[in-house]
Amino acid sequence: MSAQGREGLEVPLHRSLVEPMLLAGLPRTVALVLWTSVGAFAFGLHQIWLLPVGIAAHVAAAAATKADPHIFDIILLALKTQKRLDP
């Protein structure tokens, strides 16, 4: 048996099944939550100064996603876990 696996047992997978779904470099849910909240504050409450803050947050989150594509899944899992041990 070779290191690659057995001959003839490979299954081709489409790239979209393997890679996470990104929207402008961010996971889709993170990008939608970020830009919906920035848009609501910037245009709804006339806080235009939040647009550069949103762009900076987007660039930082995109850099984190480029380093580890599953970083936001890990953060969400860490926030959901129980903080203490019950006897």
N, C-alpha and C positions, 0 to 999 in steps of 0.2 A: 504494500500500500504506500503510495507516495504522500509527500507532505501536502500536496494540493487537494487530495481526496481521491476518490475512486473515479476511474475513467468512465465517462458517459452519464454520471449522476449530477451534472451541473444543471442548475435551473437559471435561465436568464431573468433578471429582475429589471424592471424599468427604473430609471434614475429617480423618478418621483416617489417611488415606494421606499426608497432607502434614505433620501435626504429630507430634512425637515422643510416645511413650507415657510418660506421667508417672504416678507413684504418690505422692500427697500433695506434689506440686510437684517431685519428683525423678525422674530417669530410673529406670525400674523396676529395673534391675540394681543401681544405686547404692543405692537405698532398701532393697532386699533384703539386700545385703551389709552396709550400715550397721546396720540393725535386727536382723539375725541375730547379728552380732558383739556388739552392745550387749546384746541379750537373753541371749546365752551368758555373757558376763562378769557382767552384773548379777544374773541369777537363778541361773546355774549355780555361779558362784564367790562369790556373795553380796557382790558389790561394787556396792551400790545407788547409790553416789555417781556411777556412770557414766551413770545415766539423765539427769541434767541435762546432762552432757557430750554425750550422744547427741542430745538435743533441740537443744542449741546447734549441733552439727555439722550437724544436719538443716536448721536455719534458715539457716545460712551457705551450705550447698550449694543450698538452694532459692533463695536470693538470687542466687547465681552462675548457676543454671539460668534464672532469670527474665531476667537480663541477656543471656545467650547460651545458647540451648537445647542447643547442641552442645559445650559446654565440656568435658564429661567424655569425649566422643569424641576431642577434640583432646588432652587430657591423656593418654589411653590411647595414642594414636598417637605422642605425643612420648616416652612411656616405652618403646615398642617399637622406636623407630628406633635405628640404630647410632650409638654415641657418638663414633666416630672414623672417619677415612677410611683405607681400605686402598689401598696403591699398586697 
